[in-house]
Amino acid sequence: MEMTFQPILDDAKKRPIVIAGPCSAESEEQVLSTARELAKDGRVDLFRAGIWKPRTRPNSFEGVGTIGLKWLKKVKEETGLKTTTEVANKDHVFEALKHQVDVLWLGARTTVNPFSVQEVADALEGVDIPVIVKNPINPDLKLWIGAIERIYKAGITRIAVIHRGFSHHGQTKYRNVPRWEIPIELKREFPDLPIICDNSHICGRRDTLQKVAQKALDLNFDGLMTEVHPDPDNAWSDAKQQITPATYSQLITDLILRKESTDDPVFVNHLEHLRHEIDEIDDELINILSQRMKISEAIGEYKKENNIAILQSARWGEILNRSVAKGKVKGLSEDFMNVIWMAIHQESINHQVKIMNAKAKGVEK
């Protein structure tokens, strides 16, 4: 499905798009005091606050509900800030529109469910309002694109997405692992689709917010969504990842906004030279990998002739451990080496399986 997206802000060239506010609207005073401080800063484009909160367990705080929309309306009237909140069903959409919320967003738990996305899309039919779509909980690019398509088919063209990271089993330094390659691939498919990084939900803690925000901008993301609370330690939800307006102001000040490109001929010529070197190395890598797979096929034939199983766990463990250790010496991360060698190993297995299946059926190579 071919899609063309329009800017979600009136200033089409605005970068970064800055979205900030509390995880949850807790009281009128909490919402307004946060908004007043953010408005003073002068760099916030959208004031965010969760009105309905989808929680993992039923007895957690699930949002103040519709009354919080009245507080968002007061934010607009008093500070001039535009507002945004999460919607998960048609009733949320109708209530948010009735209270003149400027931008709606779909949360990760909604994006993961096509039925819920379609319900929101149906409620938006014929409405001209920007919509932001968070990535689904699981790292599924097609599911993310599907949600965007459903909103687009409802007639919404002012669409952006939020990268908030993905659920991950096991220990990690992130609340939700970034998997940067997924939003990067989304941007490759849809170059005019704005991508906003939710550093709060990726980090889950305050001390790494700056680092993740800077990485997002270094990757040419279009904006940031950060949770800001006047008293973070006593927030009713996600206390560990929220920061005060003053801390947030410093975070934004310290960010380095890099240019997307330049016409400087010296820079362009040198960059092209370096890229040419990379292209040559890439060609060499492809040739080497092709040679490796030919040897894997020969190993597969030899195993078949001697009735030996394809997978040799001990040998694979040796290869992986040795490669990771060598990569570390060369400045390559363990995560990178694991991903690369898992992919190479799987391709080697696929080649050996193909050889064995062909031989078993009496098919010539």
Secondary structure, 3 states (H helix, E strand, C coil): CCCCCCCCCCCCCCCCEEEEECCECCCHHHHHHHHHHHHHHCCCCEEECECCCCCCCCCCCCCCCCHHHHHHHHHHHHHCCEEEEECCCHHHHHHHHHCCCCEEEECHHHHCCHHHHHHHHHHCCCCCCCEEEECCCCCCHHHHHHHHHHHHHCCCCCEEEEECCECCCCCCCCCCECCCHHHHHHHHHCCCCCEEEEHHHHHCCHHHHHHHHHHHHHCCCCEEEEEECCCHHHCCCCHHHCECHHHHHHHHHHCCCCCCCCCCHHHHHHHHHHHHHHHHHHHHHHHHHHHHHHHHHHHHHHHHHCCCCCCCHHHHHHHHHHHHHHHHHCCCCHHHHHHHHHHHHHHHHHHHHHHHHHHHCCCCC
